């Protein structure tokens, strides 16, 4: 599927919040195949969305 492992910290190549890869799956026909379900926090609110792995970069501290 992708080169990202569950639990990896990623960020959109265009920037944005740091996110954690929560699940890899086939989200077609409504999303990317393969897709990565990522989670992050906006203040205290938990947010999640599916991203095409080609749009993400591994975050390295």
DABELCOR-V479332 format. One line per field, one symbol per residue. phi: phi as a letter, one per 40 degrees, with the letter a starting at -180 (. if undefined). burial: 1 if it has 16 or more other ideal C-beta (glycine too) atoms within 10 Angstrom, else 0. A space follows every 50 residues. Layout:
phi->???
burial->???
//
This chain:
phi->.bcccdgccbaddchhccbbcbabacbcccacbcbbcbbabbgcccbaab bcdccbbccbc
burial->01010001011000000011100100100011011111010000000001 10100100000
//
